[in-house]
Amino acid sequence: MERISKYQLGAMIILFQIGSTPLFEIGIKAKQDAWLVVIVSMIMGLLLLLLFLAIQRREPEKNLSQLLVHYFGTFAGKIVVLVYVLYFTYEAFRNVRDLGDLTLMTILPRSPISLIMLILMSLSVYAIYKGLEVFFRVAEFIVVGVLGFYFILIIMTFISGIVHLDRLLPVLENGIKPVLQESMTDFWFPFGQMFTFLVFWSYLNEKQEMTKTSIRSFFISGMVILLTNTINLVVLGPQFTGISTVPLLQSVQLIQVAEVFERFDALVILLFYAGIFIRSTLWYLAAVLGLAQLFHTGYRRFVLPVGVVVYSTTFLPPSWQSHLEVGKLVGVKFMMNPILIGMIPAILFIVMLIRGKANK
Amino acid sequence: MNKLFQLFVRKYQEIPQQGEPASDKPEQAELLSCCLQENIDRIKSLTGNSSDFIVRMFQGANGLSMAIVYINDLTDTAVINDSIIKPILSGTEADTAEQGSLTDSFKVTNDMLLTVGATNTVNKINDFVSALYNGNTVILAEGWDHAISASTSKWQMRGVEEPSSQSVVRGPKDGFTENISTNVALLRRRIKSPNLWKIDRKIGLVTQTDVSVLYLKGTADDSVVKEVLKRLDRIDTDSILDSGYIEEFIQDQTFTPFPTIINSERPDSVAAAILEGQIAVLVDGTPFVLVLPITFFKFFTASEDYYQRFDISTFLRILRFCAFTISMILPSLYIAITTFHQEMIPSTLLVSLAAQREGIPFPAFFEALLMEITFEVLREAGVRMPRAIGSAISIVGALVLGQAAVEAGLVSAAMVIVVAFTAISSFVVPMFNIAISARLLRFALMLLAASLGLFGIMSGLFFLLIHMAALRSFGIPYLAPIAPFVPNNMKDIFVRVPWWMMVTRPRLFAKQNYIRQKVNLRPEPSDTEEEK
């Protein structure tokens, strides 16, 4: 069986959480208090993470599908697994489409979106085909580079003197309520999505390091998200950030140091590329693993079918705007995130508690 | 791809084996006969009466008719004259055995008369022949059904010289030679330990090339040694002329641009590798010794790193990584930025670049391809041409192709700088064979950059990264100790810490006996010195 180390798990959590998150300004509806929304969401996400970890710690050798089948019974369990496979596939599709549109909007306006997404998909297929262990090694290799680059970007914004801290004022203009309200809808993405690691924690070779590594990496990625979020606010101001499509790109464009270091936006796209590649591949891998466990076979035979599904669905939304709209519709209206990430794990945990006691 | 390859191979396996090795086998396995003349006739017919086979027949001092057989150019005639012929002809001790049986005469000749170092008894025709090819002299006598092979080998060979492919400023200047025993001696001189074990194989049906596996018993991973021997024993070919043959037969993966085995001409770096638990494979006839298993980062280690101060070594290491990256991606980066992302260039530079490119008829990609191919041709010419016309090539290369091409408006001056810098960078890496893979990958990345800009380069690099993460060298992940991360091994990858800090061996290769030295070896002025 393939095994991953604690460093690989940590690297993957960091990259997965950062992923494409800096593309979006979390909690911008709370205006200049968006950074507070990030902090509150992080804390709420942490609570969810503790729930997931608690589930995993009770059954360290079982992954998500095995847990569901074991505790919900074969029939109900398998249906829930199938739902999760669909959910993972859906999230993979969202990320692939995100990258396609982002690249098209910014660095390659005249290239066909199908080609860009095809390249991303082929990389994912190749990585998954090479195996889970190899994919986690890739994450381990690039994590320092990605973190370092975000660090340089943040330093550069401060050096080039475009930071206006007064744009964060007044703090809590409308009281704490809008912040909490925003956090309630925003903490699912990306903090709640730590849920995915229920599929991967069981592969860890040092189980006693699981909690510590996961929480640490969660905080590192949370800090990066918080910093990029705040940078947008202090550089662009809440109003402009609110209407901008990709605010971080606009903030970065303003960086100018010593008349040589300027226009980092193409490099930021590459950073997003790295993040989205890791993120979409991990969703994709989770879907493939789920299917494999459903049919009790090796996971490599599901790589291509799932890939074809993901790739073909990316063409469904006619534009990025509608793509974002669909995202909101599914996430908020259909309550996908609260049900799949919040309620089902909670039910699972309760069932585990009851069955655990009954067994004793 | 592998399946296609297998089809290709299978096609050739169906052809029935024919030719020398198969048909010779039954005859060669025959034993020597008692009749002296018959043996000599068989050897003569087997070697086609080759003129360098010398057969000298004479009457021994004990009255036995004897013969010695040797190959003229592989033996030391002085030794044959003084230590074989002379004692046999004049042997006084032999008188005592004069009346003795044939076995006695054999024993006496072997034990009392011959004054050469090593002797051996052969009783098969093919052992006889291979003894001859190793430079031995074989002694036959009427009535013996076996023969004595005495080691008399000597042939002209290159002395130990400074290695031409890996030179250092500070450090030992000796290099391996074409002779395997000299090479083993060079290593034994450095590691005077009974734990330096040597296992021999003869590979190649026709060439019968000596291959030796050297490793430090108790430090090297025994399972890797076993695996190496298994892969060596699998080789069934007719000839091995260089360690490159062996490398292609035993490496983990064929379809990869990255080498998974290092070759080295330097005894000191091979000795260092053996001391860290790696395994050396020496092949007779080549100064290039294979070292395995390895990781990607080993290619950026020069033996001099350990002889110079640690701070400059660290700096040079990082420089080498940068140079390798540059040699791989600089032309593609230039293409991508000038074609797709002009906004990234500072305005003044952009204006100057635009002015240079104004009269150039080609897109940046073709311009770069033209220059890169020109450079590759020049480089190949530089390696293959006769030494005497070297200066002509450099004049043609530097002046005609560089300057004139710019003046004629074929390429921009900036492109010449990019290509030249790329070329220089590719020579920084201490191991030549990883520089070659960068050379090939450069063209693929250039194509990606021309079609998709930075996105293309990044996709190419991701592809390479996944590929390298999946690659293994004899079970060791290629990107270790970065991925998988081994914190203990980081002391000698990007930085080279001072020697007194390297308490343990790298855990990757050595599976036992981790401790290299004592812990508190940090040099400090002693108390007495402070008082003064």
Interface residues (C-beta under 8 A of the other chain):
Chain A: S5 Y7 Q8 T103 I107 L108 S111 L115 I116 I119 L120 L123 Y126 A127 K130 G131 V134 F135 R137 V138 E140 F141 I142 E259 V260 E262 R263 D265 A266 L267 I269 L270 Y273 A274 F277
Chain B: F340 H341 E343 M344 P346 L452 G453 L454 F455 M458 S459 F462 F463 L465 I466 H467 A469 A470 P477 L479 I482 A483 P484 F485
